[in-house]
Every structure is written in C-alpha cells, then in structure tokens.
C-alpha cells in the first residue's frame, strides 16, 4: 500500500473516531483526487463543506476543479 492509500486509511480512522472532523474529510478528498477517485473525492469535499462552509472558498482560491464525466 502506498503513502496516499495509507493516508486515506488514516483519515478514515480519524473520521470514525470524530465524524465531525471536517479537515479529515477535506484531506481525504485531496488524497482521493490524487488517485483519480473523483466521485469519492466529491463526496468527501461535500461533507467537509457541510461541516465547515469555509472549505468552499478554499477550493475556489486554489482554483481546484474535479473533472468528472
């Protein structure tokens, strides 16, 4: 298992311990993007934004776009 996959696992553990930890959803989404798992990334980004709406502006500031479809 590579570093990104390990990070995804670790963020998942953090989320299971604290399901309102928005940073874990956000960071896991970034890892998902790295692996090309756009749908999973969108789910995690959406969850992070629901918990912490400030993440939406963060994504805009980084000019981050997920190419789906």
MMTF fields as JSON, N, C-alpha, C and O atoms, coordinates in Angstrom:
{
  "mmtfVersion": "1.0.0",
  "mmtfProducer": "UNKNOWN",
  "numBonds": 275,
  "numAtoms": 276,
  "numGroups": 69,
  "numChains": 1,
  "numModels": 1,
  "chainsPerModel": [1],
  "groupsPerChain": [69],
  "chainIdList": ["A"],
  "bondAtomList": [4, 2, 8, 6, 12, 10, 16, 14, 20, 18, 24, 22, 28, 26, 32, 30, 36, 34, 40, 38, 44, 42, 48, 46, 52, 50, 56, 54, 60, 58, 64, 62, 68, 66, 72, 70, 76, 74, 80, 78, 84, 82, 88, 86, 92, 90, 96, 94, 100, 98, 104, 102, 108, 106, 112, 110, 116, 114, 120, 118, 124, 122, 128, 126, 132, 130, 136, 134, 140, 138, 144, 142, 148, 146, 152, 150, 156, 154, 160, 158, 164, 162, 168, 166, 172, 170, 176, 174, 180, 178, 184, 182, 188, 186, 192, 190, 196, 194, 200, 198, 204, 202, 208, 206, 212, 210, 216, 214, 220, 218, 224, 222, 228, 226, 232, 230, 236, 234, 240, 238, 244, 242, 248, 246, 252, 250, 256, 254, 260, 258, 264, 262, 268, 266, 272, 270],
  "bondOrderList": [1, 1, 1, 1, 1, 1, 1, 1, 1, 1, 1, 1, 1, 1, 1, 1, 1, 1, 1, 1, 1, 1, 1, 1, 1, 1, 1, 1, 1, 1, 1, 1, 1, 1, 1, 1, 1, 1, 1, 1, 1, 1, 1, 1, 1, 1, 1, 1, 1, 1, 1, 1, 1, 1, 1, 1, 1, 1, 1, 1, 1, 1, 1, 1, 1, 1, 1, 1],
  "groupList": [{"groupName": "UNK", "atomNameList": ["N", "CA", "C", "O"], "elementList": ["N", "C", "C", "O"], "formalChargeList": [0, 0, 0, 0], "bondAtomList": [1, 0, 2, 1, 3, 2], "bondOrderList": [1, 1, 2], "singleLetterCode": "X", "chemCompType": "L-PEPTIDE LINKING"}],
  "groupTypeList": [0, 0, 0, 0, 0, 0, 0, 0, 0, 0, 0, 0, 0, 0, 0, 0, 0, 0, 0, 0, 0, 0, 0, 0, 0, 0, 0, 0, 0, 0, 0, 0, 0, 0, 0, 0, 0, 0, 0, 0, 0, 0, 0, 0, 0, 0, 0, 0, 0, 0, 0, 0, 0, 0, 0, 0, 0, 0, 0, 0, 0, 0, 0, 0, 0, 0, 0, 0, 0],
  "groupIdList": [1, 2, 3, 4, 5, 6, 7, 8, 9, 10, 11, 12, 13, 14, 15, 16, 17, 18, 19, 20, 21, 22, 23, 24, 25, 26, 27, 28, 29, 30, 31, 32, 33, 34, 35, 36, 37, 38, 39, 40, 41, 42, 43, 44, 45, 46, 47, 48, 49, 50, 51, 52, 53, 54, 55, 56, 57, 58, 59, 60, 61, 62, 63, 64, 65, 66, 67, 68, 69],
  "secStructList": [7, 7, 2, 2, 2, 2, 2, 2, 2, 2, 2, 2, 2, 2, 2, 2, 2, 7, 6, 6, 7, 2, 2, 2, 2, 2, 2, 2, 2, 2, 2, 2, 2, 2, 6, 6, 7, 2, 2, 2, 2, 2, 2, 2, 2, 2, 2, 2, 2, 2, 2, 7, 6, 2, 2, 2, 2, 2, 2, 2, 2, 6, 6, 7, 7, 7, 7, 7, 7],
  "xCoordList": [0.845, 0.0, 0.89, 1.869, 0.543, 1.344, 0.989, 0.068, 1.74, 1.541, 0.148, -0.468, -0.352, -1.662, -2.753, -3.664, -2.656, -3.627, -3.574, -4.612, -2.369, -2.224, -2.859, -3.497, -2.681, -3.282, -4.806, -5.475, -5.349, -6.804, -7.304, -8.317, -6.594, -6.966, -6.918, -7.828, -5.857, -5.705, -6.786, -7.325, -7.1, -8.175, -9.51, -10.339, -9.721, -10.937, -11.038, -12.113, -9.913, -9.891, -10.209, -10.996, -9.599, -9.87, -11.35, -11.94, -11.943, -13.363, -14.219, -15.22, -13.832, -14.617, -14.55, -15.498, -13.436, -13.286, -13.961, -14.426, -14.008, -14.593, -15.281, -14.67, -16.544, -17.237, -17.543, -18.106, -17.183, -17.37, -16.03, -15.951, -15.002, -13.668, -13.572, -13.139, -13.98, -14.077, -12.739, -12.693, -11.657, -10.329, -9.986, -9.326, -10.424, -10.14, -10.876, -10.315, -12.122, -12.854, -12.178, -12.036, -11.764, -11.123, -9.809, -9.565, -8.979, -7.682, -7.839, -7.088, -8.813, -9.047, -9.512, -9.146, -10.321, -10.762, -9.572, -9.514, -8.634, -7.438, -6.666, -6.145, -6.594, -5.934, -6.697, -6.098, -8.03, -8.844, -8.599, -8.529, -8.472, -8.203, -6.873, -6.762, -5.874, -4.557, -4.636, -3.882, -5.556, -5.711, -6.724, -6.994, -7.289, -8.267, -9.643, -10.456, -9.917, -11.212, -12.114, -12.434, -12.51, -13.22, -14.559, -14.903, -15.318, -16.623, -16.476, -17.219, -15.524, -15.281, -14.777, -15.14, -13.941, -13.435, -14.577, -14.631, -15.486, -16.624, -17.48, -17.95, -17.685, -18.451, -17.766, -18.418, -16.446, -15.717, -15.665, -15.816, -15.453, -15.471, -16.829, -16.906, -17.897, -19.248, -19.471, -20.06, -19.002, -19.168, -18.355, -18.84, -17.138, -16.298, -16.954, -16.933, -17.537, -18.171, -19.431, -19.72, -20.18, -21.355, -20.935, -21.602, -19.835, -19.354, -18.682, -18.799, -17.982, -17.199, -17.307, -16.494, -18.309, -18.536, -17.322, -17.256, -16.382, -15.189, -14.353, -13.566, -14.506, -13.749, -14.132, -13.323, -15.341, -15.752, -14.885, -14.417, -14.668, -13.818, -12.372, -11.65, -11.945, -10.587, -10.404, -9.384, -11.395, -11.315, -11.298, -10.572, -12.08, -12.097, -10.765, -10.262, -10.193, -8.914, -7.795, -6.877, -7.857, -6.834, -7.112, -6.347, -8.207, -8.619, -8.702, -8.27, -9.258, -9.346, -10.615, -11.707, -10.451, -11.583, -11.433, -10.352, -12.518, -12.528, -13.202, -14.323, -12.535, -13.07, -13.814, -13.207, -15.139, -15.928, -16.718, -17.073, -16.984, -17.799, -16.983, -17.497],
  "yCoordList": [-1.177, 0.0, 1.241, 1.311, 2.219, 3.428, 4.469, 4.293, 5.55, 6.612, 7.225, 7.495, 7.447, 8.07, 7.14, 7.578, 5.875, 4.906, 4.823, 4.72, 4.867, 4.863, 6.106, 6.035, 7.232, 8.47, 8.379, 8.8, 7.833, 7.66, 6.782, 7.087, 5.704, 4.82, 5.569, 5.447, 6.34, 7.077, 8.149, 8.327, 8.862, 9.846, 9.163, 9.697, 7.997, 7.236, 6.865, 6.936, 6.469, 6.159, 7.407, 7.351, 8.523, 9.771, 10.132, 10.575, 9.94, 10.238, 9.306, 9.734, 8.044, 7.112, 7.478, 7.237, 8.055, 8.487, 9.828, 10.092, 10.676, 12.009, 12.386, 13.029, 11.995, 12.19, 13.643, 13.905, 14.578, 15.997, 16.69, 17.919, 15.914, 16.455, 16.804, 15.996, 18.005, 18.43, 18.362, 18.04, 18.659, 18.63, 17.235, 17.098, 16.203, 14.832, 14.52, 13.875, 14.969, 14.768, 15.521, 14.994, 16.754, 17.585, 16.955, 16.833, 16.565, 15.991, 14.633, 14.308, 13.848, 12.566, 12.795, 12.044, 13.832, 14.163, 14.503, 14.067, 15.27, 15.602, 14.335, 14.224, 13.389, 12.117, 11.354, 10.76, 11.38, 10.68, 11.27, 10.535, 12.574, 13.231, 12.745, 12.47, 12.64, 12.174, 10.81, 10.517, 9.977, 8.628, 8.566, 7.49, 9.717, 9.741, 9.248, 8.91, 9.202, 8.749, 9.965, 10.326, 10.583, 11.851, 11.785, 12.706, 10.716, 10.636, 10.551, 11.203, 9.752, 9.683, 11.017, 11.438, 11.679, 12.992, 13.985, 14.739, 13.995, 14.919, 14.66, 15.604, 13.4, 13.072, 13.64, 14.233, 13.455, 13.959, 15.485, 16.097, 16.109, 17.573, 18.1, 19.048, 17.488, 17.934, 17.799, 18.679, 16.703, 16.504, 17.548, 18.114, 17.788, 18.795, 20.167, 20.911, 20.506, 21.811, 21.918, 22.981, 20.822, 20.849, 21.108, 21.848, 20.5, 20.687, 22.041, 22.654, 22.495, 23.742, 24.47, 24.247, 25.341, 26.008, 26.78, 27.049, 27.131, 27.837, 27.052, 27.641, 25.729, 24.932, 25.229, 25.031, 25.696, 26.026, 27.144, 27.054, 28.195, 29.287, 28.83, 29.319, 27.909, 27.371, 26.669, 26.844, 25.875, 25.188, 26.191, 26.005, 27.243, 28.269, 28.994, 29.262, 29.313, 30.03, 29.209, 29.769, 27.907, 27.044, 26.748, 26.037, 27.292, 27.029, 25.532, 25.029, 24.825, 23.374, 22.981, 23.464, 22.118, 21.596, 20.093, 19.589, 19.396, 17.954, 17.7, 18.152, 16.988, 16.686, 15.362, 14.295, 15.449, 14.225, 14.119, 15.119, 12.882, 12.651, 12.74, 12.574],
  "zCoordList": [0.0, 0.0, 0.0, 0.743, -0.841, -0.946, 0.101, 0.898, 0.077, 1.059, 0.981, 2.013, -0.226, -0.377, 0.151, 0.853, -0.184, 0.321, 1.844, 2.497, 2.41, 3.872, 4.484, 5.534, 3.825, 4.324, 4.292, 5.235, 3.212, 3.116, 4.259, 4.889, 4.518, 5.631, 6.959, 7.778, 7.169, 8.423, 8.586, 9.678, 7.501, 7.591, 7.868, 8.605, 7.288, 7.572, 9.042, 9.638, 9.621, 11.051, 11.874, 12.82, 11.511, 12.22, 12.147, 13.132, 10.97, 10.786, 11.638, 12.211, 11.722, 12.537, 14.016, 14.765, 14.431, 15.824, 16.088, 17.197, 15.056, 15.201, 13.894, 13.04, 13.724, 12.447, 12.08, 11.017, 12.937, 12.59, 12.335, 12.334, 12.123, 11.851, 10.367, 9.546, 10.054, 8.652, 7.929, 6.742, 8.626, 7.996, 7.489, 6.459, 8.195, 7.76, 6.457, 5.57, 6.336, 5.086, 3.942, 2.838, 4.217, 3.194, 2.72, 1.519, 3.666, 3.313, 2.626, 1.707, 3.072, 2.411, 0.978, 0.074, 0.773, -0.588, -1.48, -2.63, -0.964, -1.752, -2.123, -3.233, -1.197, -1.494, -2.577, -3.474, -2.478, -3.48, -4.868, -5.853, -4.946, -6.228, -6.792, -7.987, -5.936, -6.36, -7.025, -7.952, -6.544, -7.087, -8.222, -8.757, -8.593, -9.674, -9.266, -10.126, -7.984, -7.47, -7.245, -6.113, -8.357, -8.306, -7.586, -6.845, -7.788, -7.128, -5.616, -4.883, -5.144, -3.706, -3.179, -2.08, -3.969, -3.571, -3.438, -2.466, -4.396, -4.333, -3.1, -2.466, -2.758, -1.551, -0.311, 0.548, -0.223, 0.941, 0.952, 2.01, -0.216, -0.265, 0.179, 0.96, -0.317, 0.051, 1.553, 2.181, 2.119, 3.561, 4.345, 5.324, 3.911, 4.578, 4.518, 5.498, 3.368, 3.207, 4.063, 4.612, 4.18, 5.063, 6.505, 7.228, 6.918, 8.289, 8.489, 9.55, 7.465, 7.549, 6.216, 5.319, 6.081, 4.797, 4.254, 3.054, 5.102, 4.654, 3.663, 2.921, 3.634, 2.688, 1.241, 0.335, 1.018, -0.341, -0.901, -2.036, -0.119, -0.606, -0.742, -1.61, 0.097, -0.016, -1.349, -2.015, -1.74, -3.032, -4.172, -5.149, -4.062, -5.109, -5.18, -6.271, -4.037, -4.008, -4.623, -5.221, -4.487, -5.063, -6.525, -7.176, -7.042, -8.431, -8.662, -9.699, -7.693, -7.755, -8.502, -8.204, -9.451, -10.197, -10.342, -10.645, -10.124, -10.329, -11.652, -11.881, -12.515, -13.844, -13.765, -13.677, -13.796, -13.773, -15.055, -15.679, -15.431, -16.626, -17.834, -18.94]
}
